[in-house]
């Protein structure tokens, strides 16, 4: 049987899934893919059947396979003794029921891990919320011990211990659970030395089996079989420890559990520090102020009239000011007007006895920027027990929120980029057949044929579709780049004659180009596309009202904090960047709109411009650059594209003498997993006079080459294939015959594909989709070289 006349389930077998066909009239399995053995973890050559597959399925899920209509479900099965997850899909077509199974264990485990991470985060948030309302150490200890037993098991003994430096010993503040006869869980200083005197102390000490540690005697005295100790450290201050112990058997904790215990210890350390500060503040005003200024959070005291009576340095620093300047201001002057009513309502509820943290926005005193804070407050009472003020503990969460937002944005862009790149690659494979066969048809048709216009229209449409896939590859950062040294100012000047055509009537285009810009390394065509896309976007924002679009260039030194406010890459190095700025006097954007302008095909107009700014983002990603957005409703929008400086002047291109076209003779081996691509290449090469051999993947290609190596003149090799990819196949071909000429083909860019084969002696590259003549030109160049 030839490689291209396989069973309908060849694709399932290549992907290592299991597929089958069930005859409903005869109630039997009429076809089953040969991957059952590999799927259940036995020898793939064993030829296992349906019974072996069903034997691996969990008994509780086996009945689902008796469905006789369309169905989709997930089920459990065992592979080599391991319980795994898979998804099945059943599709009915008359008296035939087709089915396929895909292993989804990695996805299920990732979801379970994400759920566990969320639960751990929720636990830390709940603990932080509870202890932030308490200033008495025993109450803080009780909350933490209860949280530890809730998180790690009610059978364990949880303890909160305070280190007393004068006595060089620990005092049990609170302990609960486990064997109540156990008077004290072991606190095990490293090598017998108390924590504060160690040069490199451990933050968590964990002994699943206490008898195996150097502290076995101490553990045995307390009848402890396993323990974990997390020390409370706040800055350079050491406060004590949280302890978990098991008296009934080993203590089994995962690394994530130890991380959670460490997080609770950090919160406990912060709570102890805050409690000590608040206690001492009632005794000595001066010492109270000094200590408050050492904590990490902002603290203020506000009268019931809203006037700030005290501010520590951290709270004043959040506002870009000093404590002296903050005292005397009203909180209503600092809170954003949109949040004022909500803040007053929450303060009233707090005075009424409700206890909860709240989030609001403060206005910085230096430049008016927004500061997002999380606040906890409680009443301060005088010596007679009467409320006299409100004490607030404020945490600046602006950077945390920005990090979360950027992480979500980065994940979204990365996911969309991977999706766009995959679609473009697969679509290019489809376009090979359309564009190539249209080209062959035009070659065969006489000039007077009435069919030529129709075929030409097909070819034109396919070329337009190919341009769309190039945009998708650009968005994914995998577009085709021809890198040269570029003077960005000169490039804009060269386009000055055509740029006015990119703006609408009534819109003025102004250029403000800085002289003497350093060179950048990039693809001139792609950078021109960035410029025209930004100008088109600015013109659309202005619309028919008339206005101005300004294009400017400059050099900026960008540090990590500056780059953190840009899109594309979180790992860009600090340094000098050439900036291309396009500003408009349009209506501006809301933050919600600004967050979506780089989504593919997103537009606020009735008719969009395709990928638009999404392609700009991908081009900048490919150039290791970034883009920044500034927009305000009623004041227009400014987009700045940054390209890293550092390119050296390009060397003059070396002209190679024209080479005579090689005679069309010999055998060409085509290795590609797409059937349409293989058959098209065979038609093109055979029409040109070559003999053609076909292989559906790298494994078959290596075998064909080994059998016919003496007669094969060149190999057309795909990059992405199942079983054996292009790179591995290339190396195998070279082992068989060192002088083999390989022409690489891919639906991705040549730059990306060729980088994987750098220095390996590749003869050439042809990008999919290709026309017949371009493929032949590439082949003749390879044969003539």
Secondary structure as UniProt FT lines:
FT   TURN            3..4
FT   TURN            8..9
FT   HELIX           10..14
FT   TURN            15..16
FT   STRAND          18..23
FT   TURN            24..27
FT   STRAND          28..32
FT   TURN            34..35
FT   HELIX           36..40
FT   HELIX           44..46
FT   HELIX           50..56
FT   TURN            59..61
FT   HELIX           62..66
FT   STRAND          71..79
FT   TURN            80..81
FT   STRAND          82..93
FT   TURN            94..95
FT   STRAND          96..103
FT   HELIX           105..131
FT   TURN            132..133
FT   HELIX           137..152
FT   TURN            154..155
FT   STRAND          157..164
FT   TURN            165..168
FT   STRAND          169..176
FT   TURN            180..181
FT   HELIX           190..192
FT   HELIX           195..197
FT   STRAND          204..207
FT   HELIX           210..212
FT   TURN            214..215
FT   HELIX           216..221
FT   TURN            222..223
FT   STRAND          226..234
FT   TURN            235..236
FT   STRAND          237..246
FT   HELIX           255..281
FT   TURN            282..283
FT   HELIX           285..292
FT   TURN            293..294
FT   STRAND          298..302
FT   TURN            304..305
FT   STRAND          307..311
FT   HELIX           313..318
FT   TURN            319..320
FT   HELIX           323..326
FT   TURN            327..328
FT   HELIX           331..334
FT   HELIX           337..351
FT   TURN            352..353
FT   STRAND          358..363
FT   TURN            365..367
FT   STRAND          370..381
FT   TURN            383..384
FT   STRAND          387..396
FT   HELIX           398..444
FT   TURN            447..448
FT   TURN            450..451
FT   HELIX           452..475
FT   TURN            476..477
FT   STRAND          484..486
FT   HELIX           488..494
FT   HELIX           496..499
FT   HELIX           500..502
FT   TURN            505..506
FT   STRAND          507..512
FT   STRAND          520..522
FT   HELIX           524..542
FT   HELIX           543..545
FT   STRAND          547..558
FT   HELIX           560..563
FT   TURN            564..565
FT   TURN            570..571
FT   STRAND          575..584
FT   HELIX           591..594
FT   TURN            595..598
FT   TURN            600..601
FT   TURN            610..612
FT   HELIX           613..622
FT   TURN            623..624
FT   STRAND          626..632
FT   TURN            633..635
FT   STRAND          636..645
FT   STRAND          667..671
FT   HELIX           675..687
FT   TURN            688..689
FT   STRAND          691..695
FT   HELIX           698..708
FT   TURN            709..711
FT   STRAND          712..718
FT   HELIX           726..736
FT   TURN            738..739
FT   STRAND          742..746
FT   HELIX           750..755
FT   TURN            756..759
FT   STRAND          764..767
FT   HELIX           772..784
//
